[in-house]
Amino acid sequence: MECVIGRLSADAAEVEIVERKGLGHPDSICDALAEEASLALCRHYRERFGAVLHHNVDKILLRGGVARPAFGGGKVIRPIDIYLAGRAVHRHGGVTVPVAEIAVEACRSWLRQHIHALDAERQVRFHCLIRPGSVDLTELFARQRGGPAPLANDTSCGVGYAPLSEVERTVLEIDTALRPDDLAFGEDTKIMAVRRGNRLSLTVACPQVGRYVPDMSRYRQNKSWLADRIKGAASRATGLETALQLNAADGDTPASVYLTVTGTSAEAGDDGEAGRGNRVNGLITPNRPMTMESVAGKNPVNHVGKLYNIIAGLIADDVVREIPAVAACECYLVSRIGHPIDDPDIADLRVQLREEAAPIPRPAIERILHHHLAALGGLAEELGNRTIAVGNWPLRQVAASHHARAFP
């Protein structure tokens, strides 16, 4: 492995853009279902065969339905169609694996638990198109049992950074505010934050569910209450001058407001796709290093597109937390297919020091890097028991288990 450690610029950008798609956004739904299908397959493989078998179920497409929302009710006319695609072992040691049944039930269970106004049985149709994996990648996966570290099944790049900026933290606080314990509000939320110097502009969307909103007057009352809640969350998270627009496209008639039957725009023509939602840290940050690699649904044993994106964020976070001289860190990891996952082709770490002229603490950074690479084999278990979660959860909430470990 080649390890490169360099410096980050300390200059703050004049403009910063941060986005987050909520739990019920069609793209977020696809990410979550991909991960749930993978976790369910992992559980079945372990229970039946004693080990996770090859699978990647990260290709999910949601085709929006047709709905007629209304105050006091509304109706879904055509259901949402969800297409599950990818690869998985269907037969092992002469035993058939009910891949479709496992994946579909895991997905329905997630929808029942997280999209409260959606009828996951009647308002969603699943189409399972998961096929067996190619012979070469399945054989490569099987070879991981014969060595000290699994072999990477792809050539890809994982990236991560730390710490979160003030705007990024604010967006996550607002996301929490958008989940009130009130059935009138749906889960298909979206936050777009734009900082221009010391001014923060927030454009937020949150649907209401027609059966719990009797008329336009109540809709407006709910909207005003939620706007106050968002402003309160923002004021606690940031001292920036903040302006809010909530449901900016609302008009003055019942047909022109963000009213839904199910709490998600997937009910009426808004489509979704895995990999188009939040990155692994729960945010979409075009001003930060990002990768187009989709994480949710990939196998947790040797798919570096998943593993490297997780540990790159954890490495950057630990470099900042554990080394007082470092104010910020970016981490880039590149894999090579067929090589051990704990030996990336290159690890590129860039740091911003609190004292610009100080020497880079290379030995301390390298110790953290090697610690996380050595611990890669344990990520599958942590993902399985949800100590670490991906899909629509910010990485900062699940990284605590790694901080407890001592670095040699």
C-alpha positions in Angstrom: 0.0 0.0 0.0 1.2 3.5 -0.9 0.4 6.0 1.9 0.4 9.7 1.0 -0.1 12.4 3.7 -0.5 16.0 2.7 -2.0 19.3 3.7 -5.5 20.8 3.3 -6.1 24.4 2.6 -7.3 26.4 5.6 -9.3 28.8 3.4 -13.0 28.8 4.0 -15.3 28.8 0.9 -17.5 31.9 0.5 -20.4 29.6 -0.5 -21.3 26.2 1.0 -24.1 23.9 -0.1 -25.4 21.0 2.0 -28.4 18.8 1.2 -30.2 16.0 3.0 -33.0 13.8 1.8 -35.4 12.5 4.5 -36.3 9.0 5.3 -39.4 9.0 3.1 -37.7 10.5 0.0 -38.0 7.9 -2.9 -34.2 7.8 -3.2 -33.8 7.3 0.6 -36.4 4.5 0.5 -34.4 2.7 -2.2 -31.2 3.0 -0.2 -32.8 1.8 2.9 -34.5 -1.2 1.2 -31.2 -2.2 -0.5 -29.5 -2.3 2.9 -32.4 -4.1 4.6 -32.4 -6.8 1.8 -28.6 -7.3 2.3 -28.8 -7.5 6.0 -31.7 -10.1 5.8 -29.7 -12.2 3.3 -26.6 -12.0 5.6 -28.7 -13.2 8.6 -30.1 -16.1 6.5 -26.7 -17.1 5.1 -25.1 -17.1 8.6 -28.0 -19.0 10.2 -28.2 -21.6 7.4 -24.6 -22.0 6.2 -22.5 -20.4 9.0 -21.1 -17.6 6.8 -22.2 -14.7 4.6 -22.4 -15.8 1.0 -21.8 -13.6 -2.1 -24.4 -11.0 -2.8 -24.8 -7.4 -4.0 -28.4 -6.1 -4.0 -27.6 -2.4 -4.5 -29.7 -1.9 -7.7 -33.2 -0.9 -6.6 -35.6 1.3 -8.7 -38.9 2.8 -7.4 -41.5 3.8 -9.9 -44.0 6.2 -8.3 -47.7 5.4 -8.2 -50.7 7.5 -8.8 -52.6 9.2 -5.9 -55.4 11.7 -5.3 -54.6 13.4 -2.0 -57.4 15.3 -0.2 -58.0 17.0 3.1 -59.5 14.5 5.5 -58.6 11.6 3.3 -57.3 10.9 -0.2 -56.7 7.7 -2.2 -53.8 5.8 -3.8 -55.1 4.9 -7.3 -52.1 2.9 -8.6 -49.6 1.4 -6.2 -45.9 2.2 -6.0 -43.7 -0.3 -7.9 -40.3 -1.3 -6.4 -37.9 -3.4 -8.5 -35.2 -5.3 -6.5 -32.2 -6.1 -8.7 -28.7 -7.4 -8.0 -27.0 -10.7 -7.4 -27.1 -13.3 -4.7 -26.4 -16.9 -4.1 -29.6 -18.8 -4.7 -28.3 -22.3 -4.0 -25.5 -23.6 -1.7 -24.5 -27.1 -0.8 -27.6 -28.5 -2.5 -29.8 -26.2 -0.4 -32.1 -23.6 -2.1 -32.1 -20.1 -0.7 -35.5 -18.3 -0.9 -33.8 -15.0 -2.0 -37.0 -13.3 -3.3 -39.0 -14.1 -0.2 -36.2 -13.0 2.2 -35.6 -9.7 0.3 -39.2 -8.7 -0.2 -40.3 -9.4 3.4 -37.3 -7.4 4.7 -38.3 -4.5 2.5 -42.0 -4.6 3.5 -41.0 -4.8 7.1 -38.9 -1.6 6.8 -41.8 0.3 5.1 -44.2 -0.8 7.8 -41.9 0.5 10.5 -40.7 3.8 8.9 -43.4 5.2 6.6 -46.4 5.4 9.0 -49.2 6.3 6.6 -48.2 3.9 3.8 -49.9 0.5 3.5 -46.9 -1.7 2.6 -49.1 -4.6 1.6 -51.7 -2.9 -0.6 -50.0 0.3 -1.8 -46.7 -1.2 -2.9 -45.9 -3.9 -5.4 -42.5 -5.6 -5.3 -40.8 -7.1 -8.3 -37.8 -9.2 -7.3 -35.2 -9.5 -10.2 -32.3 -10.7 -8.1 -30.2 -13.3 -10.0 -27.2 -15.5 -9.2 -23.8 -13.8 -9.3 -21.2 -14.3 -12.0 -19.0 -17.3 -11.6 -15.8 -15.3 -11.3 -17.0 -12.9 -8.6 -18.7 -15.7 -6.7 -15.5 -17.7 -6.7 -13.5 -14.6 -5.7 -15.8 -14.2 -2.7 -15.4 -17.8 -1.7 -11.6 -17.4 -1.7 -11.9 -14.9 1.2 -12.2 -17.8 3.6 -8.8 -19.1 2.7 -6.7 -16.1 3.7 -6.2 -13.7 6.5 -8.2 -10.9 4.8 -11.0 -11.0 2.2 -10.1 -10.1 -1.4 -11.6 -6.9 -2.8 -14.4 -7.7 -5.4 -14.1 -4.3 -7.1 -11.7 -1.5 -8.0 -13.2 1.6 -6.5 -12.6 4.6 -4.3 -13.9 5.4 -0.8 -13.8 8.9 0.7 -14.5 10.6 4.0 -13.8 13.8 5.9 -14.0 15.3 9.3 -15.2 17.3 11.1 -18.7 18.3 10.0 -19.0 21.9 9.3 -21.4 24.2 11.2 -23.9 24.1 8.3 -23.7 20.3 8.0 -24.4 19.9 11.7 -27.3 22.4 11.4 -28.8 20.3 8.6 -28.7 17.2 10.7 -30.3 19.0 13.6 -33.1 20.3 11.4 -33.6 16.8 10.0 -34.3 15.6 13.6 -36.8 18.5 14.0 -38.6 17.3 10.9 -39.6 14.0 12.7 -42.2 15.3 15.2 -44.4 12.8 17.0 -47.4 13.9 15.0 -49.1 11.7 12.4 -50.0 14.8 10.3 -46.5 15.0 9.0 -45.0 12.6 6.5 -41.5 11.3 6.1 -40.6 12.6 2.6 -38.6 15.6 3.8 -35.8 17.5 2.1 -33.4 20.1 3.3 -31.3 22.4 1.1 -28.9 24.7 2.9 -26.9 27.4 1.2 -24.4 29.5 3.2 -23.3 32.7 1.6 -20.6 34.1 3.9 -22.4 34.5 7.3 -25.9 34.1 5.9 -27.7 30.8 5.8 -30.6 30.1 3.5 -32.7 27.1 4.2 -35.2 25.6 1.8 -37.1 22.8 3.5 -39.9 20.5 2.3 -42.2 18.4 4.6 -45.4 16.8 3.5 -48.6 16.5 5.4 -50.9 13.5 5.4 -54.5 14.3 4.3 -56.3 11.9 6.6 -55.0 13.9 9.6 -55.5 17.4 8.2 -59.1 18.4 7.8 -58.8 21.6 5.9 -56.5 24.3 4.6 -56.6 26.2 7.9 -55.2 23.2 9.8 -52.5 22.7 7.0 -51.4 26.3 7.5 -51.4 26.0 11.3 -49.3 22.8 11.1 -46.9 24.5 8.7 -46.5 27.5 10.9 -45.8 25.3 13.9 -43.2 23.2 12.0 -41.5 26.4 10.7 -41.1 27.6 14.3 -39.7 24.2 15.3 -37.2 24.3 12.4 -36.1 27.8 13.3 -35.6 26.7 16.9 -33.4 23.8 15.8 -31.4 26.1 13.5 -30.8 28.7 16.2 -29.5 26.1 18.6 -27.1 24.7 16.0 -25.7 27.9 14.4 -25.1 31.5 15.0 -25.4 32.3 11.3 -28.1 34.7 10.1 -30.8 32.3 8.9 -33.7 32.6 6.5 -36.2 29.8 6.1 -38.6 28.8 3.3 -40.9 25.9 4.1 -42.8 24.1 1.3 -41.8 26.9 -1.0 -43.9 25.7 -3.8 -47.2 26.0 -1.8 -50.0 28.0 -3.4 -53.3 29.3 -2.1 -55.5 26.4 -3.1 -55.8 22.8 -1.7 -54.4 21.4 -5.0 -51.2 23.5 -4.7 -49.9 22.5 -1.3 -47.7 19.6 -0.2 -50.5 17.2 0.8 -50.1 13.5 0.5 -52.0 10.3 1.1 -49.0 8.3 2.4 -46.4 10.8 3.5 -44.1 10.2 0.6 -44.1 11.7 -2.9 -43.5 8.1 -4.2 -47.3 7.8 -4.2 -47.8 10.1 -7.1 -45.1 10.0 -9.8 -41.9 10.8 -8.0 -39.4 8.0 -8.7 -36.4 6.8 -6.8 -33.2 4.9 -7.3 -30.5 3.4 -4.9 -27.3 5.4 -4.8 -28.9 8.8 -5.6 -29.6 9.7 -1.9 -27.5 10.8 1.0 -23.8 9.7 1.1 -22.7 7.4 3.9 -22.5 10.3 6.4 -26.1 11.2 5.9 -25.5 14.3 3.7 -25.0 15.4 0.1 -22.1 17.8 0.1 -21.0 19.0 -3.4 -18.3 21.3 -1.7 -16.7 18.3 -0.1 -15.0 15.1 -1.4 -17.6 12.7 -2.6 -17.8 9.5 -4.6 -20.6 8.2 -6.9 -20.2 4.8 -5.3 -23.5 3.4 -4.0 -23.0 1.9 -0.5 -26.4 0.5 0.5 -27.0 -3.1 -0.4 -23.4 -4.1 -1.2 -22.1 -7.1 0.7 -20.3 -6.2 3.9 -17.5 -8.8 3.6 -15.4 -7.8 0.6 -17.2 -5.0 -1.3 -14.8 -2.2 -0.9 -17.2 0.3 -2.5 -19.1 -0.1 0.8 -16.3 -0.8 3.3 -13.9 1.9 2.2 -16.5 4.6 2.2 -17.4 3.7 5.8 -13.9 3.5 7.2 -12.6 6.6 5.2 -15.1 8.6 7.3 -14.1 6.9 10.5 -10.4 7.3 9.8 -10.8 11.1 9.1 -13.0 11.4 12.2 -10.5 9.6 14.5 -7.5 11.6 13.1 -9.3 14.8 14.1 -10.5 13.5 17.5 -7.3 11.7 18.5 -4.6 14.1 17.2 -4.9 17.6 18.9 -2.7 19.2 16.2 -5.1 18.3 13.4 -8.1 20.5 12.8 -9.6 18.8 9.7 -8.9 15.6 7.6 -9.9 14.1 4.3 -9.3 10.4 3.5 -9.2 8.8 0.1 -8.8 5.0 -0.2 -8.5 3.2 -3.6 -8.9 -0.6 -3.9 -7.7 -3.1 -6.5 -9.9 -6.0 -7.3 -8.5 -9.4 -6.1 -6.1 -7.8 -3.5 -6.7 -8.1 0.2 -9.1 -5.4 1.5 -6.7 -4.4 4.2 -4.1 -3.5 1.6 -5.5 -0.6 -0.5 -3.6 0.4 -3.7 -3.3 3.9 -2.2 -4.4 5.7 1.0 -4.3 9.5 0.5 -4.9 11.6 3.7 -4.9 15.3 3.7 -4.9 17.3 6.9 -5.3 20.9 8.1 -3.2 21.7 11.1 -4.1 24.1 13.8 -0.7 25.7 13.5 0.0 25.8 9.7 3.8 25.8 10.0 3.9 22.7 12.3 5.1 19.4 11.0 2.5 16.8 9.9 2.2 14.1 12.6 2.7 11.3 10.2 3.3 8.4 12.6 0.1 9.1 14.6 -1.9 9.4 11.4 -0.5 6.1 10.0 -1.3 4.3 13.3 -5.0 5.3 13.0 -5.1 4.3 9.3 -3.6 0.9 9.9 -5.8 0.3 12.9 -9.0 0.8 10.8 -7.6 -1.3 7.9 -6.8 -4.1 10.3 -10.4 -3.9 11.8 -12.1 -4.2 8.4 -12.9 -7.8 8.9 -15.2 -6.9 11.8 -17.3 -4.4 9.9 -19.7 -7.1 8.6 -20.6 -8.0 12.2 -21.0 -4.4 13.2 -23.3 -3.7 10.1 -25.2 -6.9 10.9 -26.0 -5.8 14.5 -26.4 -2.2 13.5 -23.6 -0.8 15.5 -22.8 0.8 12.2 -25.6 1.7 9.9 -25.8 3.0 6.3 -28.5 4.2 4.0 -30.0 7.2 5.8 -28.2 7.5 9.1 -25.4 10.0 9.7 -22.1 8.2 10.3 -21.5 10.5 13.4 -24.2 8.7 15.3 -22.7 5.2 14.9 -19.0 5.8 15.1 -18.8 5.8 18.9 -17.8 2.1 19.0 -14.6 2.9 17.1 -13.6 5.8 19.4 -13.4 3.5 22.4 -10.6 1.5 20.9 -7.0 2.4 21.9 -4.5 3.2 19.2 -1.1 1.6 19.7 
